[in-house]
Amino acid sequence: MYLPELIPQMLNVLHTDRTKERGATQNILHALEVLGTSLDDYLHLIVPAVIKLIEQADIIDARVRILAIQTLGRLCNKLNFSDYASRIIHPLARVLDGDYVELKGVAMETLCTLVYQLGSDYAIFIPMVNKVLVKHRIQHLTYETLVSRLLKNQPLLIDGVEAVEARRRHTEAVASGELPMSSVSKPKMNESALRKAWEGNQARVVCRVPCRVVCAVHATRD
């Protein structure tokens, strides 16, 4: 792979793709997820490009914006986003403050991932995010649990039993009409095991990435 040459071409697709379905954009977002830990030196380029997709509500389809938010969350499981926390969390808060309900669940899930990674560094963002959550009466049991543990200096990892219980309470609350909008994240998996599995498959998977990216680049040029 030649990432110094490849990354600019990939990001150019995100900037120039104007097709209705934005299939090339979706391919690039998927490719970024596959490249994962290889992107550490390029986050200063990638984060602004993906955030721009999320914030262009007037011209970007909600489905693509959801995929962009998910991409950030998945990359957060593989890369250190501490230097870009503000540039990510403020746009996500604006998503929560917006009118697109279908984006709010995935935005909350990505915030949970950021809380887990940032730890105590996330505390400065809690009042700002909480203001939006209260304003729109958004409840998210996983996020609330993580923030509560953070403020109490407790371990943030939610084990399987607690995750099942959180889902049960969520289901009951939705059924009773208590939660107007909520989405509970999946329990946090063993990150080291996931990374080993991903690295073990990298040699088999990554060889397909350039082909997908090249196709996406050519699609936008035609």
Helices and strands as residue ranges (DSSP letters): H 3-16, H 23-35, G 36-42, H 43-55, H 62-76, G 82-84, H 85-96, H 101-118, G 119-125, H 126-135, H 141-151, H 160-175, H 191-205, G 206-208, H 209-221
